[in-house]
Amino acid sequence: MVEDKKPSGSRPKDVPVTKEAVIGATVPVQVVAAEKEVKATLPRAFTRHRKDVKKFLQEVLLYIVLNPKTFTIDWMKKLFLLSYMTDGPGEFWKNEKTDLLLAFNPDAEKVLWRDFVEDFKTSFEPLDTALEAQLKL
């Protein structure tokens, strides 16, 4: 009988269960590893030299491919390429494309990334590299 009897002052306290513990117990928690941006070298600025077109485009494409989480839509890729174009004959082309993209022009948004890159190549790559090399001699 003595065993069944509890002292009057030693009752166990009711510990309130926090809502966080209940939620954590009933809902499976998914841990997602945060992927960081790859520390790739940023492209060099594209100036008016046509000989640098291929190198510039390679650097831009490499950076975009290495950071797919950053460049999820074509609009961002286009603006990234345009942001590295500086003075020279490309300035007019850049300003026209940038104005269309920043104005959220539906025509600019319809242009796919690969078509945009082809337009860039057509506008800036030398047409005949062999002929251009001969002319420089």
PEPE-V594767 format. One record per backbone hydrogen bond with DSSP energy under -0.5 kcal/mol. NH is the residue of the N-H (numbers start at 1). CO is the residue of the C=O. If there is no record, write none. Layout:
# PEPE-V594767
nh = <NH	NH>
co = <CO	CO>
This chain:
# PEPE-V594767
nh = <5	10	15	16	18	22	23	24	25	26	27	28	31	32	33	35	36	40	46	47	50	52	53	56	57	58	59	60	61	62	63	64	65	66	67	67	68	70	71	72	76	77	78	79	80	81	82	83	84	84	85	86	86	91	92	93	94	95	96	97	98	99	100	101	102	103	104	105	109	110	111	116	117	118	119	120	121	122	123	124	125	132	133	134	135	136	137>
co = <1	7	13	14	16	18	19	20	21	22	23	26	29	30	31	33	34	38	84	45	48	49	50	52	53	54	55	56	57	58	59	60	61	62	63	64	65	67	67	70	73	73	74	75	76	77	78	79	80	81	82	46	84	88	89	89	90	91	92	93	94	95	96	97	98	99	101	100	105	106	107	112	113	114	115	116	117	118	119	120	121	128	129	130	131	132	133>
